[in-house]
């Protein structure tokens, strides 16, 4: 380290410690949360908030970090009361910003008490699901149970959190513990930002496994039974390789300790979200002992882990807001999520959760899905990032026309092309790994540094000179019929369509998922015919989405309809696949579709048979995909 670099580090450390000292000098908000009513799905919270007389505005978190949208769970509050000195303090909701509550604090009052009950109800699942308790497990995200002064920074507001858990339960969290008794735990004071970023996983069936290499990293498993958390030695080995591979990729870690939370439960919402020193991963109950189901979701674990570097230690300037009431600006979400998605898929393979073949199947599915989105002809990828807050909770219907959160899979394709471009131009001397070590090099644990596009471009040029501004502009801002497949072809492969399902597509259907990267988590199985006739259906024949460019739409089939029969036989997923396959040899697709109680006969004109995306090797070109996913960490 040069003298100048040392001085910069010293100044940064001094500023960080001064900030911490000034923050801690303010009286903390005491927060007590009770999980013992978990079976009825109610979280109880009590706050003691230091106040002074006069008007006070308290906010409930609205813009949730990592969800890129105003998904705060305000509708789940079922009780909110304030009092001081034994007297009720009236409140009034703001008539514009409904997440804010106005109070008038009487003279002489120094502490305001607030009681809040949060209902973890069985709502429709989605990106911001809130079903977080069951008979045997619970996940506490603190944004569900906190209020805070809206005129202060999330880094300045201090909380003194404590938690009551059911008898016999254990828990995992990245929060520092000050004191623990049988069913209660008191944590050390932390800022609101750290609190929001530190979920708690608690359960009757719980297991903690050390998986760190150079740093203390813990895998915290919770489930509805001991069987659910019975992880195999090979799976533990992959988790350990994940930590080693990721820390090797970035040249260190931006945390002192890390808790990888993994809940295996059917009652709880299936969901994943990143945090600075932990990740909240919730899978189906049999994910660990049904390995093919685990494969379909495995990449979300490295994805959320990578966010500790890209998203938390480094974050786009538009996402670094004062607190959780300010809107997030998503113009660089394609870096935040797209780069993370590419690295996550790569690390899923380097760590052994996927085989190289499964990586190629996942990559082909990404490319194939993006090719089925005619919405790309009117809507740029950049606009999907700017409109992330709308797309995160948008319905499945008309997804292909509207585009979804395409900045995840298509962003990954763009970053893969950047990787292969660096590898080719440098003659194999450099890769995106070198860029990652510069761009996402770990800083002081707990610190956060923002970035802009010009810094991203400058660091790429440092690794490999190229016209990166034009490279990104053409892929982000232009509207094109075809997705960016240059990275696949440069890696020595090309996208094609085969008659047989790949293992990944077959497993996705069996696991009730309709999308590889960010599953829609339908409770019923989905049937994937997007690449043949342009339909995505539920197991009962209900059309979830239809692509306007494909045969089924041209026959008059649209989202919301239901396929009743095919060629005179009742609809089943197997019958649909069999009938589509038969069209290649002259078979017909005569269907009865039902809509609003009205039945109609339609004929889908298709002679292509079954079509599923896959990658085929170009033998004359170097196989860069194998280089990309090859393990790098030293054992």
RAKAKA-V326309 format. One record per backbone hydrogen bond with DSSP energy under -0.5 kcal/mol. CO is the residue of the C=O (numbers start at 0). NH is the residue of the N-H. If there is no record, write none. Layout:
BEGIN
co nh
CO NH
CO NH
END
This chain:
BEGIN
co nh
1 5
2 6
3 7
4 8
5 9
6 10
7 11
8 12
9 13
10 14
11 15
12 16
13 17
14 18
15 19
16 20
17 21
18 22
19 23
20 24
22 25
27 29
28 30
28 159
29 47
30 32
30 161
31 45
32 34
32 163
33 43
34 37
36 39
36 41
37 40
40 119
42 117
43 33
44 115
45 31
46 48
46 113
47 29
47 49
48 111
53 104
55 57
55 102
56 149
57 100
58 147
61 63
61 71
63 66
63 67
63 68
68 63
68 70
71 73
72 75
73 76
75 77
75 118
78 116
80 114
81 88
82 112
83 86
86 83
87 89
89 103
91 101
95 97
96 99
98 59
99 93
100 57
101 91
102 55
102 104
104 53
105 108
109 50
111 48
112 82
113 46
114 80
115 44
116 77
116 78
117 42
117 119
118 120
120 122
125 128
129 131
130 268
131 138
135 203
135 204
136 133
137 201
138 140
139 141
139 199
140 143
141 144
147 58
148 151
152 155
152 156
153 191
153 192
156 191
157 28
158 160
158 189
159 30
160 186
161 32
162 184
163 34
165 168
169 202
171 200
175 187
178 185
182 164
183 180
184 162
185 177
185 178
189 158
190 194
191 195
192 196
194 197
196 276
199 139
199 201
200 171
201 137
202 169
203 205
204 222
206 220
208 218
214 216
215 257
216 210
216 211
217 219
217 259
218 208
218 220
219 261
220 206
221 263
222 204
224 228
225 228
226 229
228 230
231 235
232 236
233 237
234 238
235 239
236 240
237 241
238 242
239 243
240 244
241 245
242 246
243 247
244 248
245 249
246 250
246 251
249 441
253 445
255 215
257 217
257 259
258 260
258 278
259 219
260 280
261 221
262 264
262 282
263 223
268 270
270 281
272 279
276 258
277 274
278 260
278 280
279 272
280 262
281 270
282 264
283 286
285 289
286 293
289 292
289 293
290 294
291 295
292 296
293 296
293 297
296 299
297 300
297 301
298 302
299 303
300 304
301 305
302 306
304 307
305 308
305 309
306 311
307 312
308 310
308 313
312 448
313 310
314 450
315 318
316 319
317 328
318 320
321 153
322 325
323 61
323 62
327 329
329 332
331 334
331 335
332 336
332 337
333 338
334 338
334 339
336 340
337 341
338 342
339 343
340 344
341 345
342 346
343 347
344 348
345 349
346 350
347 352
347 353
348 351
354 358
355 359
356 360
357 361
358 362
359 363
360 364
361 365
362 366
363 367
364 368
365 369
366 370
367 371
368 371
369 372
371 373
372 375
373 376
374 377
374 378
377 379
379 383
380 384
381 385
382 386
384 387
386 389
386 390
387 391
389 392
390 393
391 126
395 398
397 401
398 402
399 374
403 405
404 407
405 409
405 410
407 411
408 412
409 413
410 414
411 415
412 416
413 417
414 418
415 419
416 420
417 421
418 422
419 423
420 424
421 425
422 427
423 426
425 428
430 433
430 434
431 435
432 436
433 437
434 438
435 439
437 440
443 446
448 314
450 316
451 454
451 455
452 456
453 457
454 458
455 459
456 460
457 461
458 462
459 463
465 467
466 470
467 471
468 472
469 473
470 474
471 475
472 476
472 477
475 381
477 479
482 484
484 488
485 489
486 490
487 492
488 491
490 623
490 624
491 617
493 615
495 613
497 611
501 505
502 506
503 507
504 508
505 509
506 510
507 512
508 511
524 538
526 528
526 536
528 531
528 532
528 533
528 534
532 551
533 546
534 528
535 543
535 544
536 526
537 540
540 562
541 537
541 543
542 559
544 535
546 549
546 552
549 553
550 554
551 556
552 555
557 560
560 542
561 563
561 593
563 570
564 591
565 568
568 565
571 575
572 576
573 577
574 578
575 579
576 580
577 581
578 582
579 582
580 583
581 584
581 586
582 585
588 590
588 603
589 566
590 592
590 601
591 563
591 564
592 599
593 561
594 597
597 594
599 592
601 590
602 604
603 588
603 605
611 497
613 495
615 493
616 618
617 620
621 623
622 626
623 627
624 628
625 629
626 629
END
